[in-house]
Amino acid sequence: MLSKAIPDDVVVVDKELKHDEVVSFVKKMGYEKTPLILNVEGKKVAKNFVSTKDRLCKYLGIKKDEFAKYLSSLKYVDVDVEDFCNLNLNKKLNLKDLPVLRYYPKDGGRYITAGVVIAPFNGKCNACIHRLMLKDDKLVARLVKPRHTYLLWKKAIKEGRELEVAIAIGVHPLVLFASATRVPEGEEFRYANALLRGKLKLYRYNEKLLVPPAEIVIFGRITAKLDKEGPFVDITGTYDIVRDQPVIEIDEILSTKDPIYYSITPASSEHQVLMGLPYEPVIYKSASKVCKVKNVAMSEGGMYYFHAIIQIEKHSEGDGKNAILAAFSAHHSLKHVVVVDEDIDIFNPADIEYALATRFQGDKDLVVIKGARGSSLDPSSVNGLTTKVGFDATKELDRRDAFERVV
């Protein structure tokens, strides 16, 4: 659980903050990427444990430039299951006991942003992060179709039942990362166990639900009732719209004796890292089917979500364009891709710009795909459609000497 994964450089702030003061305080103090444990109305609130790629890699025990390749080859690991009583969640709470934050002035309300929603199906459990809006003694869940939780909920309602769920808050950062990663249905915990090198355990709450170690677990049911959800700031820092979304009725909330509530600030670096970096190994695997890939990086300027840099070992003309097409196939929300050679540092924006300046010609190295499915989070897209652009900034093979770098 979270209390066993606190970074060495965490900053503990004793000054008491109100639930709607946290974001302004963090910005004022310059703590946007600093691991924090805050005092919010007398409760512990943690933030920013995976606010950068370097921090995520530290939990993984790897170097930053190994990230995409390492995760692309990871094999899932089965998880041991124990009795729920061994989890030691003995304190009973209600929603009003939780330090749920309101992040921005125009938000529709207070939101749980780091809750791992666990739903049973076919003897397995799906785990996914969904934003959850607090409304009195209920939650309203933003379920994106056609993702798995949405499909499970629709199936349950069609069958005349409600979808039983557990919401785990304050899990290990790598469990949080696994829950944000697109893996085969029901494989999130086996993937998390691989990330944790076999150290994860699950706890059986009932015949259907398994939960990971967590500071707080909410048990409830996603019902057929709908309520207004939003507005809410998403990854781009712009407001998402108001929608009718399903209501979660709460049955029980359990916690550790002194729980640490975890919070992800919307549009923060941590939000972008968790949402975007899982695509690096996916793009790496996809592009490796068509050319020799050395590395992949989602760019910070693209919010780790919309822009990818692919480093290849070029053997044939056209390798760069094939890598571009493979990347777009792997990540449907990807908007721009730059393909570079081995000598370009993909973690250095200036070096990437150098490749564009000296190895790219717009009339022959540009790939433009109009009217493609994009991301609804991109405010420049229209009805979910966007123009995707790829830049093949690799050296011409028969003119390699012309591109030799002195320094």
C-alpha angles and dihedrals in degrees: 000000000000097000089063094052103052111144119244091238097050115143115221114206115199096183108107116242131191118241092255096046100065101090095047090047093050092050093045091053095043091241097135093123099022119109106244142187107195134188105235111181090327096313130106115250121183127200144170100026089140098027094134138032089244091058092048091050091051090060088048093048094233139109121261094246090054095056104096096040094044095051093042090063098040117129118214118247127213115244127227115235125216136181114283092238089068090066090071097219095153103147118092118214141170129219092265089060091063120090093231110178134225104212109187133021096246095047113125090236144306116330140203102216104170101048114130105215111212119196128177126233135158093350093308135090126236116212123197139151115245128172110245122201117213114231114172106293094345141067129228112212125210102222113185116211133257092017119118101259089051092051092048090050093048091049092050093049091047088055091051097252139102124248111249112219143174120211113206117200123185099027125159110287091244091054087052090050092048090051089054092050124094103236130153112294113287095005098105095103094045087050091048089051090054090051089050091047094242098312099115122107129189128210125217112230094176139332092296110028129073120181132193124227106291141161093232132015124192117199120200149117132269102226137198089252117108130205137172115281123190165325093206135161113248135193096295093055090248127114121266116218130260114263139174105255136173122277122232115214113209121229103170141350121203130181145171118270093266106016127198110216114213123217133185114203110227114248090010124133088257092055090050094046093052095044100041112028094067086072094063095079090040091056090042091056094044096048091044088067091065105032144001105285119197099179146337130213132182106217125241091222089058089052089252086281115069104038130055132186116204121195114202141179098231118218103157136027106258095039090110094052092047089052090052093053092046091052093052089049091052098048115032095192093054111119109177131025129187119194117201140174129261094264093060118094103228091196092058114077091197091056091049089051088050089057091051091048097050108024106034129084116184097214095059109014100051122099115197123184113185127199095016126154107266137166124300085214091069106090091203093060118097120219089341093304125120143166112252119207131196126193118205099203096169129124121263106252096222092050101045094132090061090062099048111134119219093199 
